[in-house]
Amino acid sequence: MTLFGIPLDTHPIWLTLQVATLTTLMLAVIGIPLAWWLARMRSRWRVLLEALVSLPLVLPPTVLGFYLIIALGPAGPVTDLLGVFGFEGQLTFNLAGLVIGSVLFSLPFMVQPLMSAFQSLPDEVLDAARLMRAGAVDRFVNVVLPLSRQGLVVGAVLTFAHTVGEFGVVLMVGGNIEGQTRLVSIAIFDHVESFEYAQAHLLSAVMVLFSFVTLVSVYLINRRLSARLG
Amino acid sequence: MTRTTRIIALLGALLWAGLARAETITVAVAANFTKTAEAIGAAWEAQSGHEVRFAFGPSGKLLAQIQHGAPFDAYFSADTRRPQILVEAGEARDFFVYAGGKLALYSATLPVDENAEAILADGDYRHLAMANPKAAPYGAAAKQVLEQRNLYERLKTAGRIVQGESIGQAFQFAATGNAQLGFVALSQLQDPDSPVKDKGHIWMPPTEDYDPIRQGAVALTRSRHPEVVDDFLAFVRGETAAEIIRRFGYDVP
């Protein structure tokens, strides 16, 4: 399609939205139990585990990406392990690789806000729920999660935004294949490398505008909900 | 034409179309060759009826990806060493040099076309941009040119050398004026769309001052369409592609 007379390949945009959405959903599923477990942990190992979760913040993305193509490649340990369960093929240079890489890379962005939300829950509330004979699942779903909603929203928004803007890891794990693993950030990089500045500006503007609108709407919804819950 | 011959001709045409099924190949290309590759790809698609997809990136990253199972059919590196590593490992075949690069010193403001050596040594500039000599052939060449003139260590110690991770980044430092001088690829200055085309000042260091910058390509043995890859590589060596390669500022071997 063309926008303002500039040709624009929309495939990277849809792929980026797909990867960011899948990553956010997967990280919610992984991150909520992990953050709860870490937040309630009283053992001295907790410090080590917290540091482990935050490691992706420290490693340069291209290095993390390199480790991932070794681990997830055709001869990698992860692929071997999955082979036991009858999995064939590889997890790199396709959608699976992009999502796995993004999940690992955004792990701290989901887990840290959730942990602080879980930690700030007053024990009295949980004790009260327990006294009212609420079961563990009931307590978690109806007491903990609604009270920690802010943390979950922040974690989800940060994860989504971080994945949309990610470059180093996805370039390595995805391999920048046209029409398959070329995300918006990589497409912009390609345009700049080949002096196609008009396309680069347009794609960047689309990305910035979309992210801004997304963030504003999330914060608006969040404010409405907070007002309603009091 | 009688009706029978017409039917036979039609059947023949159908059979021919079935035999020449359009395949898609994926080719990994060093970032500096992005636009040239796209132009060659378009010309080959029009002629062969097949489709080529490109994956662009720094040569070193592409090599690591290929060594770990990336589904590419061919590899166009920015150097000759990396494709040969794959040939030695039995992962690639048919190595050839597809383009040669020339190093250029570019400055938006300083008259390097007149007295480059004096400017490099004691010119009034804050930063000289170049690519990382370990990662990029153009960076290694720039380092050699500076070492020939006993300038490399001196400029480095003085903190005047800024390193881009690729020749693309070094070019951006110099083209934006953030670095007053920059060792770049001539192709970046000659590209029809280059932001600095016909601007600024250029000095070409004598070619004997640095190891030739040759870019090598290989077909990968993992490819499922070897004959289509061969057809593409033969096209890259042909006259149509040579014209395109020269137009983008590279030499053809």
Boltz contact constraints between the chains, C-beta under 6 A:
constraints:
  - contact:
      token1: [A, 69]
      token2: [B, 68]
      max_distance: 6.0
  - contact:
      token1: [A, 73]
      token2: [B, 68]
      max_distance: 6.0
  - contact:
      token1: [A, 73]
      token2: [B, 69]
      max_distance: 6.0
  - contact:
      token1: [A, 74]
      token2: [B, 69]
      max_distance: 6.0
  - contact:
      token1: [A, 90]
      token2: [B, 69]
      max_distance: 6.0
  - contact:
      token1: [A, 93]
      token2: [B, 70]
      max_distance: 6.0
  - contact:
      token1: [A, 93]
      token2: [B, 71]
      max_distance: 6.0
  - contact:
      token1: [A, 175]
      token2: [B, 55]
      max_distance: 6.0
  - contact:
      token1: [A, 175]
      token2: [B, 65]
      max_distance: 6.0
  - contact:
      token1: [A, 175]
      token2: [B, 70]
      max_distance: 6.0
  - contact:
      token1: [A, 176]
      token2: [B, 55]
      max_distance: 6.0
  - contact:
      token1: [A, 176]
      token2: [B, 56]
      max_distance: 6.0
  - contact:
      token1: [A, 176]
      token2: [B, 57]
      max_distance: 6.0
  - contact:
      token1: [A, 177]
      token2: [B, 26]
      max_distance: 6.0
  - contact:
      token1: [A, 177]
      token2: [B, 55]
      max_distance: 6.0
  - contact:
      token1: [A, 178]
      token2: [B, 53]
      max_distance: 6.0
  - contact:
      token1: [A, 178]
      token2: [B, 54]
      max_distance: 6.0
  - contact:
      token1: [A, 190]
      token2: [B, 56]
      max_distance: 6.0
  - contact:
      token1: [A, 193]
      token2: [B, 31]
      max_distance: 6.0
  - contact:
      token1: [A, 193]
      token2: [B, 34]
      max_distance: 6.0
  - contact:
      token1: [A, 193]
      token2: [B, 168]
      max_distance: 6.0
  - contact:
      token1: [A, 194]
      token2: [B, 34]
      max_distance: 6.0
  - contact:
      token1: [A, 194]
      token2: [B, 35]
      max_distance: 6.0
  - contact:
      token1: [A, 195]
      token2: [B, 191]
      max_distance: 6.0
  - contact:
      token1: [A, 195]
      token2: [B, 193]
      max_distance: 6.0
  - contact:
      token1: [A, 195]
      token2: [B, 194]
      max_distance: 6.0
